[in-house]
Amino acid sequence: MRKVDAANRTGVLVVGLLLTAAGVLGLVLGYGGFGPEQAGRPVLPVAWRERVALDPWWWWVLAGVALLVALVGLWWLLAQLRTDRVGRLELPPGGRDGRTVLHAGALCDAVAADARTVAGVDGASARLAGERRHRLQLSVDLTDRADVAEVWRDLADQTVPRARRAAGDPGPRRWGSRPASRSTTPPTPSAS
């Protein structure tokens, strides 16, 4: 996902710089930055204007290209709005008829509140993501005097198993971690 984000930012930066350069060039040209003769000239040369006037199909081509650019822009915008967050989980059926739906926000709030009760945890937040395999991402802020190994053990032995049971997932526990922007390393449980 990070490679996609980096490519996306790079593409937006390049397009933005090109459009900014074209806009600045147009302003400088229009205000006489390249001489008053250039500022008074039409944007399109006379030969091009005559060609477009003789062949009206140019306008249809231009309209088609503009429509294509608009559709690509809309596709890109919708792709930016898409996330891999999970809105709700359908729990496996129990012994009774019907279905149970667990809202991901409720699960994440409960997991974060549970993690905050662990000694040495100053704050916590949780996020449920993933389309095929769900991942519970738990970010934990530790106090200055927290024993990281003890916090890790408490989260692994208490918080994560409770979250898995609530989500109807009795599978094996898998842990991963990644450093935060600060000096602490928050545990990141993975519920899959």
C-alpha positions, 0 to 999 in steps of 0.5 A: 500500500505504501508503494501505491501511496508514493506513486499516487503522491508522485503522480499528483505532484508531477501533474500539479507542477506541469499545470502550475508551470503552464498557468504561470507561462500563460500569465507571463505571456499574457502580461507581456513578459515575452514582449508586447507583440507576443502578449497581443497574439492569439493563443492558437496560430492562424493556420490552426484556427483555419484548420479547425474552422474548416473541419468541425470534427476537431471539436468532437475529438476535443470533446471526446478527449475532455470527456476521457480526461474527466472520467479518468479524474473521476475514477482517480477521485473515487479511488482516493475515497476507497478504503480498506476499513471494515464497517461491520462483521457478520458473525458465524451463526450459532445454534439459533436461527438468524444472523449477528452483525458486529459493527467494527466501530463498536469492536474497535472502541471496546478493544481500545478501551480494553487496551487502555486498562493494561498497566503502562498504557497511556492511550490506545486506538484500534482499526479494523481493515482488510477485505478478504482477511480482516486485520485488527490494527491496535496502536498503543501509546506507552507511559515513560516507565512502561515495561514493554515486554509486560504490556506486550504480554498482557495485550497478547494474553488478554486483549487480543483473545477477547477481541477474537472471541467477540469477532467469532474468530477462534483462530491462532493469534499472530502478532506483528509490530512496527515502530511508531513515529516516537521512540516507543514500539506499539504492538500491532495484533493481527486478527485474521 
